[in-house]
Amino acid sequence: MNGRVVDRLTFLGTGDAMGVPRVYCDCEVCEEARNSGTNRRLRSSVLIESTEGDFLIDCGPDWRLQMEMTNRRADITDIVITHAHFDHIAGLPEWADACRWQGVKGRVYAPQEVLDIIQRQYPWIHTHLDMIANDEGMILSGWKMTPWKVHHGFNGYSYAYRMEKHDFGWVYCPDAIGLTAEQKVLMDRLDLLILGTSFVHEEAEYSGRSVYDMCEAAELVDELAPIETIYTHMSHGVDLRQELDLPVGARTARTGMTIDLGNYTVLLPEE
C-alpha cells in the first residue's frame, strides 16, 4: 500500500556566533534569555530527519548540548558544513570523540577548501571522521545538494546549500550579506529559504558587517519570492517578544521548532 512520508527539519540552534545571552552582556534581551528564555539561542545548526537517513548541517560549540536536548546522544554519522568559522565547526572534536567511543567513523561533507581549514585546525580529526569534498554537489539521504560560495562580508565567505527532493526545493544560507546576482541564481523558485539575519537593523558600518539584517533580508525576500522564509542566526539585537515587521511568508526560527520539508508517496510493505 502507499504511505505519505514527510522529511523533517528541526532547528537545534538559531543564534549568531556568540549565542544569546552573551556572557558579558546585561542588555534587556540577554537578561530575558537568562531568566524566561524566550530569546535564549544556541549557535545555528539544523537536524534533517528522513527515512533515508538523518544528518546535521553545521556542528558548532553547542553540539553536545543540542544532542542531549534532542536525546540523539551522538547517533548522527553525517554532518554537512557551511564554512569553517568556530560557531559552525567547534563541535567537531567532540563529535569525533563520540565516534571514537562508539567505534564508528563519522562523515563530514564540505567543499574542499573548507575541509582543508578543518584539517589544519584539527590535524588529528581525520582519524575518526571521513572528510568528503562536495564541491560538485552530492546526494545525501535522498536530497540533491548543491553548495555555492556566498559573500560573508567582513568575515570572508561562506557556502549556502540548495537541496532538492521530490519537487521540493529549499536553501540553507545562515551567513551571507550582499549577495550578487550570480549568487542568487540558485535561490530561484524556492519552497523554503532559511536565511541568517543577525539584527533587525544593524547600525554598524557596512564594511565591517558579515550577515544580513532583517531590513535588508526583506528586500531579498521580496526579490526572490520564496513560498516560505525562516530567519535564523539571530543575535541579541533581535527580541522575539516584540512584533517584528517581516515580509509575507516569513517568520523567525525558535529552538526546537520543527517544519516539514515537502511530502511524497512511498510504497510500504503489506502487513
Buried (B, 14 or more C-beta within 10 A) or exposed (E): EEEEBBBEBBBBBBBBBBBBBBEEBEBEBBBBBBEEEEBBBBBBBBBBBBEBBBBBBBBBBBBBBBBEBEEBEBEBBBBBBBBBBEBBBBBBBBBBBBBBEBEEBBBBBBBEBBBBBBBEBBEEBBEBBEBBBBBEEBEBBBBEBBBBBBBBBEBEBBBBBBBBBBEBBBBBBBBBBBBEEEBEEBBEEBBBBBBBBBBBEBEEEEEEBBBBBBEBBBEBBEEBBBEBBBBBBBBBBBBBEEEBEBBEBBBBBBBEBEBEBBEEEEEEEEE
